[in-house]
Amino acid sequence: MTNTIFDFIGGTTGEWKVLQMTTLKGDSLPKVTHVDKISSSLLNRFEGIWSLKGIVSNLRYTEKADKDQLVAVQEDLGRSQATCAALIPIRKNDAWWNLAQDERRKIMENQSRHTHIGMQYLPAIARKLFHSRDIGEPFDFLTWFEFAPEDEPAFNELLKKLRQSEEWQYIDREIDIRLRKVE
């Protein structure tokens, strides 16, 4: 079984060079020049300025038909042409977490159309969601995107659409970290 726990370590060395760190809501993270994404464990052992931990989990708001479509279209991470990446840690506020599961799903899919919007940009933009809330991390989710340089305008359009959705009214901390693979 492949490891489902990952650390995103910000520091002065790593596989990904930081091009820009933009704090959109809430507290920022200390500035770093590089980020490394490594398979890990629940132990906190790292060398860097900061570390964010996340777990690959089941798709919590996705219905079977959407999941089947995602699996059929989305490409894996690590494609050779995907030399650009973005790490976007997100935390949602208490109002979000006080909603029942079906209420959150209704906002995500029926009103914000989160999965539908994301599918419009597949397979060019690959993504993986890491859950962090249940392991006591400072963010609820770490979203990792990879794409080719020529797909960056489409990636920016994707983020714009998502950030304009009702779901984003519940976000109280978000940092957009843009990266380029170190050659």
N, C-alpha and C positions, 0 to 999 in steps of 0.2 A: 504494500500500500504506500502511495506517495504521501509525503508529509503535507499536512493541511495547515500548519502553523508557520507564519512567516514574520520576520522582522524587517522593517524598513529603517535602515540606519543612516542618519544624516551626519556627515563629518567632512573630513578633508580628503578622503580617498573613497573610491567606489566605482562600480560599473557604470554609473550614470552621472554625468556632469549636470549640475544645476544651472539652468539658463536664467530662471526667474522664480522668485517666491512671492506670491501675492496673497496677503491676508484679506479675505473678502468680508468675514464676520468674526467677531470674537478675538481672543488672544492669538498672537502670532507664535511661531516657533522661532528659536534662534536660527540665524542665517547660517547656512552651510554651503560648501562648494560641490559636494557630491552626495549621492544616495546609493546605498547598496540594498538590494532585496535578497534576503537569504532565508533558506529553509531553517527552521528553528525549533524551539520547544517553548513550553510555558515558563522556563527559567529565564531570568533577566541577566544575560551575559552578553555584553557588547562593548566595543570600543568605538566611540563616536561622541558627537555633541548631543544627539537625541536618538531615541529609538521608539518606533511605533510598532506595536504587535497586532497581528490580525489572524483570524482563522477562516479558512475556506469552509463554507457551510452550505446547507441546502438553500434553494431559492425560496424565500419565505412568502413572497407576494405574487409569485408567478404560477399561473394555471398550466395544466399539462399541455394544452395546444400551444401556448406561448413558449413553454420550455422546449417542446419538440422543434418549433421553428427556430429558436435561438441556437440549439445544438446543431441543426442542419446548416445554418448560415455562418455562425461565428467561427472565426479561425482561432487557433491557439496563440498564446503569447510566445515570444521568442522568434518570430519570423525575421529572417535576415534583413528584409527591406524596412522593418519597423525600427528605425533608429531614433525615433522621438517617443517620449513617454510623458505621462503626467501622473503624479501622485496627488490625489485630492482627499485629504482627511476631512470628514464631516461629522458634526455632532448635531443632533436634533434636540429641541427643547422638551421640557416636561409635558407641555400640552400635547405633543405628538405621542409620547409614551403613555400618557393617560388615556388615549383613545383605545378602543377595543381593536383587536386584530382586523376584523372585517371593516371597521371604519378607516383604518390606515390603508388597507387594500383599496377601498373605494376611492380614496384620495389619490393614491399612487396610480391606479390603472384607469379608473373611470373618469376622473377629473383631470389629473396631470398627464395621463397616458404615458407614463415613464417608460415602460417596455416598448410600446409602439414607437415612441420617438427614438429610442436607442437602436431599434431594428432598422431604421432608415439609413443608418450609417455603417451597417455590417455589409461585407466582411472587412472593409478597409480599417475600421477602428476596432481593435480587440480590447476586451476589458475583463477584469476579474475583481469581484467584490470580496473584501475581507471584513469579517465581523469582529468588532473589538469591544463592544459595550459589555458583553457578558463576562469578559475577563478583566474588567476593572481598568481599561485603558481610557485616556482622556478624550478619545473620539469614539463615536458609535460605529463608523464605517471608514475603511480605507479603500478608496477606489483607485485601481491601477489601470491605466490605459496605455496601449502601444499603437503606434501608427507610423507610416512613412512620412517624410517631410512634406511631400505634395498633398497629403491628406490633412495637414494642420488647419487650413481654412474650414474644412468640413467638421473637424473636431471642435473648433471654436463655435461654429454654428450649433452643433449638438449641445454644448454647454449653455449657450445662450437660451435655447429652447427649454432646457431643463430648469434653468434658473428663473425663468419667467413663469413656471408652473406653480400651482397652488401648494404643492408639496414643499417648495423652497421657502414658504412663509414660516415653516417650522424649524428651519435651520438657524442655530445660534452660534455656530463656529464652523468656518470653512477656510481652508488654505489651498491655493492652487499652486502646485510646484511643477514647473516645466523642466523637462530633462532631455538630454541628448546622450546617446550611448557613447561611451569612451572607446576610441578605436585602438 
